[in-house]
Amino acid sequence: MTAVASRSLWSTADPDDPLAKALQPPIDETPDERAVRLRQLEDAARVSKEIDDEIAQAKKAYDRRKKAIKILLLGQAESGKSTTLKNFQLAFSPQHFAKERAAWKTIIQLNLIRNVKRLLEVLQEEWESSMQTTTASSVAKGKGVAGRTPSSPGVRFSTSPLNDNHRRIRMRLSALIPIEEELTKKLMPDSSAASRDLCVRAGSGWKGIMTALGANTSTVLPDVSLKNPPLVSALKGGSRPNTADARYKDNPSAVLAACKDDIVALWEDTIVRGVLKKHNVRLQDMPGFFLNDAARVAAITYEPSDDDIVRARVRTLGVEEHHFTMESGALPGTEWYIYDVGGSRSCRQHWIPFFDDVQAIIFLAPLAFNLTLEEDAKVNRLEDSITLWRGVCENALLSRTTLILFLNKMDILQATLAANIRVAKYVPSYGEQPNEIGAVTKYFRDKFRGYHKRLSPKARPFYWHETSVIDTRSTAAILVGGKCLISLLVMMTTLIVCLLFSHVYL
C-alpha cells in the first residue's frame, strides 16, 4: 500500500507547486499557440538528447583514450623521433601511412632542392675565397684564371679548379631557389630564411597543405611527350626560367625535372667533390639527403617509396599528437597515441605535461660523439643526450614508466669511425680503448645503463637497442617487439619480456 501511495503521490501534480503551474499550458491557449508550444518542447527534447549523446560520446572517447597505449618519443633535435614515428605508422598502420604519401612527396622534393641549395652555397664560397687580383709580377709569370694568361694587372681572377661549365650549371640550378623559398613559406610563414632546417609548427596542418599542393601540381606539369619542353629548353640554353610564372611557382616537379641532368652532373663531378672535401662539407650527413637519388626523385613521374618517406626530413616545433589504430601486428584494433615533441632546447619545457600519462618512453640517443648542437656549438650532442637521459631517469613522474633506449644512427657512427675519427679526441674518458664500433657502442651503452640504474626512483629493467631508424626493415622488427612489450606491461604480463628485445639488462 505504501508503494502504491508513493507512486500516486509522485504521479499527481500538486496544484500549489509553482513549477507545475509554470509548465501547464495557458487556459485560453489557441490551437496555433499549442502547436508552437509543442514544437518548442520537441526542439528542447531534441537538444537535450543531443547534449546527452555528446556527453556519452565524450565519455566513450575518454574511456577509449584511457585504455589506449600512449608512447612519448624523446630526444634532442635531429635524434630521429619523427623518423621513428613514421616507422610505427609504416609497420602497423600502413593505410594511415599511405594517406600521407602525397604530402611527403613534396617534402622529399623540397629536401632535394635544399641539398642542391647547400651545394651551390659551397661552390659560391669556393669562388669567393679563391678570388685574387693580378699584379705586374703575376702577369709576367703568366698566372691567371684556370690556366689562361692574364692580359694586364688589376684583373680579378679565381684560382679555384671550378670552371665556366660549373658556373653555367650553377646559374641554371639557381631556378630552384625561388621554388624552395615559396614552399618553405607555405610550410611555415614566419620561418627564418636563414634556418638550416626545414621546419613546421605542430598542429599547423602542414600535411594537408602539402597534399593539396601535390595534387595541384599534377595539373601544371610540362608536356613530357615533347622532346624538349619549354622549361627544359630554357634551362639547357643557359637562361633562367621565370619562376614567378604561376605554372612553376608552386610546382617543384616541373622545375626539378628540367634541372635533373644538371643536378646529377654537378653532384657526380669529381672537381665538385674535391671542393666539398676542401671545405669540410659532407652533404651526405645532412638530414633529408637525396642527392644520391637525384635522378629518381627529380623525375617527372616520381612517386616516393616507403624508404624515401622515412628518410625525409622536416623538423617539428612544438608537440604533435598522432592517433592511429593498429591495423596489423599482435594487437590489431588497438588504439595508439604517440607524442612527437620538439627536441630543441626551447621546446623541452613542453615535455613535462606528458610525463604522467604515458606507458612508455622511447628515448633516442644518436651516438654522434663528434658533433655539437645547432643551437649551441659549444655543447657536444652526445653529452647533451646523456644529460637529458639522466633527467628522464630520475624524474619521479616517470618512476613507473618503461624507458626504452634507442642508440640511434649506428650507420653514421660506423661511417665516422671508418673515417678514422678518434672517439678519445672528443671523449677523453674513452682513453685508449679500440676505436671500433663494438667497443664504442659498449662504452656509451654502459654509461646510459649506469645512470638508469643509479638514478631511477624504483628498480626497473633497462631496455636498449642499436638502431638506424632510416632502415625501415630492421626498425620494424624492433618496433614489433617494442609494441608487444609495452602492451604486455600494460596488461601486467611479464613472463615473456625477455623474448621481446634482443638486448635486456636487469
C-alpha positions in Angstrom: 0.0 0.0 0.0 2.9 2.3 0.8 4.5 1.8 -2.6 1.2 2.4 -4.4 0.6 5.5 -2.3 4.1 6.7 -3.2 3.6 6.3 -6.9 0.3 8.0 -6.7 1.8 10.9 -4.8 4.5 11.5 -7.5 2.2 11.0 -10.4 -0.3 13.5 -9.2 0.5 17.1 -9.9 0.4 19.4 -6.9 -1.9 22.3 -7.7 0.1 24.5 -5.4 3.5 23.7 -7.0 4.8 26.9 -8.8 6.9 24.8 -11.2 3.9 22.7 -12.2 1.8 25.8 -12.7 4.5 27.3 -14.9 4.6 24.2 -17.1 0.9 24.0 -17.6 -0.5 25.3 -20.8 -2.4 28.5 -20.7 -6.1 28.1 -20.1 -7.0 30.2 -23.1 -4.3 28.6 -25.4 -5.4 28.6 -29.1 -4.7 25.7 -31.4 -1.9 27.7 -33.1 -0.2 28.5 -29.8 -0.5 24.9 -28.8 1.3 23.8 -32.0 4.1 26.3 -31.4 4.4 25.2 -27.7 4.6 21.5 -28.7 7.3 22.3 -31.4 9.3 24.1 -28.8 9.0 21.2 -26.4 10.1 18.8 -29.2 13.1 21.1 -30.0 14.1 21.3 -26.3 13.8 17.5 -26.0 15.9 17.1 -29.2 18.6 19.5 -27.9 18.6 17.7 -24.6 19.1 14.4 -26.3 21.9 15.7 -28.4 23.7 17.0 -25.3 23.2 13.6 -23.6 24.6 11.9 -26.7 27.6 14.2 -26.8 28.3 13.5 -23.2 28.0 9.8 -23.8 30.3 10.0 -26.8 32.8 12.1 -24.8 32.8 9.5 -22.0 33.4 6.7 -24.5 36.2 8.6 -26.1 37.7 9.3 -22.7 37.4 5.6 -21.7 39.0 4.6 -25.1 41.8 7.1 -24.5 42.4 5.7 -21.0 42.7 2.2 -22.4 44.8 3.3 -25.4 48.6 2.8 -25.4 50.5 6.1 -25.1 54.1 6.5 -26.1 56.3 9.5 -25.8 59.2 10.0 -28.2 62.0 11.9 -26.5 65.5 13.1 -27.6 67.3 16.1 -28.8 66.6 17.8 -32.2 67.6 15.5 -35.1 67.7 12.5 -32.9 65.3 10.5 -35.2 62.0 10.9 -33.3 59.8 11.8 -36.3 61.5 9.0 -38.3 60.7 6.5 -35.6 57.1 7.7 -35.7 57.0 7.1 -39.5 58.3 3.6 -38.8 55.5 2.9 -36.4 52.9 4.0 -39.0 54.6 2.0 -41.8 54.8 -1.1 -39.7 51.4 -1.1 -38.0 49.1 1.4 -39.7 50.0 1.2 -43.4 46.7 2.6 -44.6 47.2 5.7 -42.5 50.8 5.9 -43.8 49.6 5.7 -47.4 47.2 8.6 -47.0 50.1 10.9 -46.3 52.3 9.8 -49.2 51.3 12.8 -51.4 52.4 15.2 -48.7 55.7 13.5 -48.3 56.4 13.7 -52.0 56.6 17.5 -51.9 58.7 17.3 -48.7 61.2 15.0 -50.3 61.4 17.2 -53.4 62.0 20.2 -51.1 64.7 18.2 -49.2 66.5 17.6 -52.6 66.2 21.3 -53.5 67.7 22.2 -50.2 70.6 19.8 -50.8 71.2 21.5 -54.1 71.0 24.9 -52.5 73.7 24.0 -49.9 75.9 22.6 -52.7 75.6 25.9 -54.6 76.4 27.8 -51.5 79.6 25.8 -51.1 80.6 26.5 -54.7 79.9 30.2 -54.2 82.1 30.2 -51.1 84.9 28.5 -53.1 84.7 31.1 -55.8 84.8 34.0 -53.3 87.6 32.6 -51.2 89.8 31.9 -54.3 89.5 35.3 -55.9 92.7 37.1 -56.4 93.9 40.3 -58.3 96.6 40.1 -61.0 99.7 42.1 -60.4 102.6 43.0 -62.7 104.5 40.1 -61.2 101.7 37.6 -61.8 101.3 38.8 -65.4 104.9 38.3 -66.0 104.7 34.8 -64.6 101.6 34.0 -66.7 99.4 33.1 -63.7 95.8 33.6 -64.5 92.3 32.0 -64.5 92.3 28.2 -65.0 95.5 28.3 -67.0 94.6 31.4 -69.0 97.3 34.0 -69.2 96.3 37.3 -67.7 96.5 40.3 -70.0 97.0 43.1 -67.6 97.5 43.9 -63.9 94.4 44.7 -61.7 92.2 42.0 -63.1 90.4 39.8 -60.5 90.5 36.1 -61.2 89.8 32.8 -59.4 92.4 30.2 -58.6 89.6 27.6 -58.0 89.6 24.4 -60.1 85.9 25.2 -60.8 85.4 26.3 -64.4 82.9 28.1 -66.6 80.8 25.0 -67.1 80.3 24.8 -63.3 79.2 28.5 -63.4 76.7 27.8 -66.1 75.2 24.8 -64.2 75.1 26.9 -61.1 73.2 29.7 -62.9 70.6 27.2 -64.3 70.1 25.5 -60.9 69.5 28.8 -59.3 66.0 28.5 -60.7 65.3 26.1 -57.8 66.0 28.7 -55.1 62.7 30.7 -55.5 60.8 27.4 -55.5 62.4 26.5 -52.2 61.6 29.9 -50.7 57.9 29.7 -51.8 57.4 26.2 -50.4 59.1 27.0 -47.2 56.8 30.0 -46.7 53.8 27.8 -47.3 55.0 25.3 -44.6 55.8 27.9 -42.1 55.0 31.5 -43.0 57.0 33.0 -40.1 60.1 30.9 -40.6 63.6 32.4 -40.9 65.1 32.2 -44.3 68.4 31.5 -42.6 67.2 28.4 -40.8 69.3 25.3 -41.6 66.3 23.0 -41.1 63.0 22.7 -42.8 60.6 23.5 -40.0 56.8 23.1 -39.4 54.7 24.0 -36.4 52.8 21.3 -34.6 49.1 21.5 -35.3 49.6 23.7 -38.4 48.0 21.3 -40.8 51.1 21.3 -43.0 50.5 17.8 -44.3 47.1 19.0 -45.7 48.8 22.0 -47.4 51.5 19.8 -49.0 48.9 17.2 -50.1 46.8 19.9 -51.8 49.9 21.4 -53.4 51.0 18.0 -54.7 47.5 17.4 -56.2 47.6 20.9 -57.8 51.0 20.5 -59.4 49.7 17.5 -61.4 47.6 19.9 -63.5 50.6 22.1 -64.5 53.3 19.6 -65.3 55.2 20.2 -68.6 54.3 18.1 -71.5 56.8 15.3 -71.2 55.8 13.9 -74.6 57.7 16.8 -76.1 61.3 16.1 -76.8 62.3 19.5 -75.3 59.6 21.1 -73.2 59.8 24.9 -72.9 61.2 24.9 -69.4 63.8 22.3 -70.2 64.9 24.1 -73.3 65.2 27.4 -71.4 67.4 25.8 -68.8 69.6 23.9 -71.3 70.1 27.2 -73.1 71.7 28.6 -70.0 68.8 31.0 -69.3 66.9 31.1 -66.0 63.1 30.4 -66.3 60.7 32.9 -64.9 59.9 31.2 -61.6 57.3 33.9 -60.8 55.2 32.3 -63.5 52.2 30.6 -61.9 52.9 27.4 -63.8 56.2 26.9 -62.0 55.9 28.9 -58.7 54.4 26.1 -56.7 55.5 23.3 -58.9 58.7 21.6 -57.8 58.1 18.6 -60.1 58.4 20.6 -63.3 61.5 22.6 -62.3 63.2 19.6 -60.8 62.6 17.5 -64.0 64.1 20.3 -66.0 67.1 20.5 -63.7 67.6 16.8 -63.2 70.6 16.3 -65.6 72.4 19.3 -64.1 71.9 18.1 -60.5 73.2 14.7 -61.3 76.2 16.1 -63.3 77.1 18.6 -60.6 76.9 16.1 -57.7 78.9 13.4 -59.6 81.6 15.9 -60.7 85.0 14.9 -59.3 86.1 18.6 -59.1 83.0 19.5 -57.1 83.6 16.5 -54.7 87.1 17.9 -54.2 85.7 21.3 -53.4 83.3 19.8 -50.8 86.2 17.9 -49.2 88.3 21.1 -49.1 85.6 23.0 -47.3 85.0 20.0 -44.9 81.3 19.7 -46.0 79.7 16.2 -46.0 76.3 16.7 -47.6 75.6 13.0 -47.2 75.4 13.6 -43.4 72.6 16.1 -43.8 69.2 15.0 -42.6 67.0 14.6 -45.7 69.8 13.9 -48.0 68.7 12.8 -51.5 71.4 13.8 -53.9 72.4 10.2 -54.4 68.8 9.6 -55.6 68.5 12.8 -57.6 67.9 11.1 -61.0 64.9 9.2 -59.5 63.5 11.9 -57.2 63.7 14.7 -59.9 62.0 12.5 -62.5 58.6 13.9 -63.7 56.9 10.6 -62.8 58.5 10.3 -59.3 56.4 8.6 -56.6 58.1 8.3 -53.1 58.9 4.9 -51.8 58.5 3.9 -48.1 62.2 4.3 -47.5 62.1 7.8 -49.1 59.4 8.9 -46.7 61.2 7.5 -43.7 64.4 9.4 -44.8 62.6 12.7 -45.5 63.4 15.5 -43.0 61.1 18.0 -41.6 61.6 19.5 -38.1 58.7 19.7 -35.7 58.4 22.7 -33.5 56.1 22.0 -30.5 54.3 18.8 -29.6 52.4 16.7 -32.1 49.9 14.0 -31.1 49.5 11.2 -33.5 46.5 8.9 -33.1 46.0 5.7 -35.1 44.7 2.2 -34.8 46.9 -0.8 -35.3 46.0 -2.5 -38.5 48.3 -5.4 -38.1 50.7 -7.0 -35.6 50.0 -8.7 -32.3 47.1 -6.4 -31.2 45.0 -5.3 -34.3 42.4 -2.8 -33.4 44.4 -1.3 -30.5 44.4 2.4 -30.4 47.8 4.2 -30.1 48.7 7.8 -29.2 52.3 8.7 -30.0 53.6 12.1 -28.9 56.4 13.6 -31.0 57.9 16.5 -29.1 60.4 19.1 -30.4 63.9 18.3 -29.1 65.5 21.7 -29.3 66.3 23.4 -26.0 63.5 25.9 -26.4 60.9 23.1 -26.7 62.0 20.9 -23.7 59.8 22.7 -21.1 56.8 21.4 -23.0 57.7 17.7 -22.3 56.6 17.6 -18.6 52.8 17.7 -19.1 53.0 14.4 -21.0 55.0 12.6 -18.3 52.1 11.4 -16.1 50.0 9.7 -18.8 52.3 7.5 -20.9 53.1 3.8 -20.5 56.5 4.0 -22.3 59.1 6.4 -23.4 61.3 5.7 -26.4 64.4 7.8 -25.9 66.6 8.3 -29.0 70.3 9.0 -28.4 72.4 9.3 -31.6 76.0 8.3 -31.0 77.2 11.5 -32.6 80.3 11.9 -30.4 82.0 14.4 -32.7 79.0 16.8 -33.4 77.6 19.8 -31.5 74.2 21.2 -31.0 72.9 23.6 -33.7 71.6 26.0 -31.1 74.8 25.9 -29.0 78.0 24.9 -30.8 79.8 24.6 -27.5 77.7 21.6 -26.4 78.5 18.1 -27.6 75.5 16.3 -29.0 76.2 13.1 -27.2 76.9 14.8 -23.9 73.6 16.6 -24.2 71.8 13.3 -24.8 73.3 11.8 -21.7 72.2 14.9 -19.7 68.7 14.5 -21.0 68.7 10.8 -20.2 69.7 11.5 -16.6 66.9 13.9 -16.2 64.4 11.4 -17.6 65.7 8.5 -15.4 65.5 10.5 -12.1 62.1 12.1 -12.8 59.6 10.9 -10.1 56.7 11.3 -12.5 58.2 8.6 -14.7 59.1 6.1 -11.9 56.5 3.6 -13.3 57.1 4.4 -17.0 59.0 1.9 -19.1 62.1 3.5 -20.7 63.4 2.1 -24.0 66.7 3.5 -25.2 67.5 3.6 -28.9 71.2 4.1 -29.6 70.4 5.6 -32.9 72.2 6.5 -36.2 74.5 3.5 -36.0 75.2 3.8 -39.7 76.6 7.3 -39.2 78.7 6.1 -36.2 80.1 3.4 -38.4 81.0 5.8 -41.2 82.5 8.2 -38.6 84.8 5.5 -37.2 85.7 4.3 -40.7 86.9 7.8 -41.5 89.4 7.3 -38.6 87.9 9.9 -36.4 89.0 9.1 -32.8 86.5 8.9 -30.0 89.1 9.9 -27.4 89.6 13.3 -29.1 86.0 14.3 -28.2 85.5 12.0 -25.2 88.8 12.0 -23.2 87.4 9.4 -20.7 87.3 6.8 -23.5 91.1 6.6 -23.3 93.0 4.0 -25.4 90.1 1.7 -25.9 89.7 0.3 -29.5 88.3 2.8 -32.0 85.9 0.1 -33.2 82.1 0.1 -33.3 81.6 -2.7 -30.9 83.8 -1.2 -28.2 82.5 2.3 -28.7 78.8 1.2 -28.6 79.5 -0.8 -25.4 81.2 2.1 -23.7 78.3 4.5 -24.3 75.7 1.8 -23.6 77.2 1.2 -20.2 77.1 4.9 -19.5 73.4 5.1 -20.2 72.8 1.9 -18.3 74.7 3.1 -15.3 72.7 6.3 -15.0 69.5 4.4 -15.5 70.4 2.1 -12.6 71.6 4.8 -10.2 69.0 7.5 -10.8 65.7 5.6 -11.3 63.4 6.2 -8.3 62.5 2.5 -8.4 64.3 -0.5 -9.8 63.2 -1.3 -13.3 64.6 -3.2 -16.3 66.9 -1.4 -18.8 65.8 -2.0 -22.4 68.0 -0.8 -25.3 68.6 -1.4 -28.9 71.1 -0.3 -31.6 69.2 1.3 -34.4 69.3 3.2 -37.6 65.7 4.3 -37.9 66.1 5.2 -41.6 66.5 1.4 -42.1 62.8 0.5 -42.2 63.2 -3.3 -42.1 65.4 -3.5 -39.1 63.4 -0.8 -37.2 60.1 -2.6 -38.0 61.5 -5.7 -36.3 62.5 -3.7 -33.3 59.2 -1.9 -33.0 57.2 -5.2 -33.3 59.0 -6.4 -30.2 58.6 -3.0 -28.5 54.9 -2.7 -29.2 54.3 -6.2 -27.8 56.4 -5.4 -24.8 54.5 -2.2 -24.0 51.2 -4.0 -24.4 52.2 -6.8 -22.1 53.4 -4.4 -19.5 50.1 -2.6 -19.6 48.4 -5.9 -19.0 50.9 -6.7 -16.3 52.1 -9.8 -18.1 55.8 -10.1 -17.6 56.5 -13.7 -18.3 57.9 -13.3 -21.8 59.6 -9.9 -21.5 63.0 -11.2 -22.3 61.8 -12.6 -25.6 60.8 -9.2 -26.9 64.1 -7.4 -27.1 67.4 -8.9 -28.2 69.3 -6.9 -25.5 67.9 -6.7 -22.0 69.8 -5.8 -18.9 68.2 -6.1 -15.4 
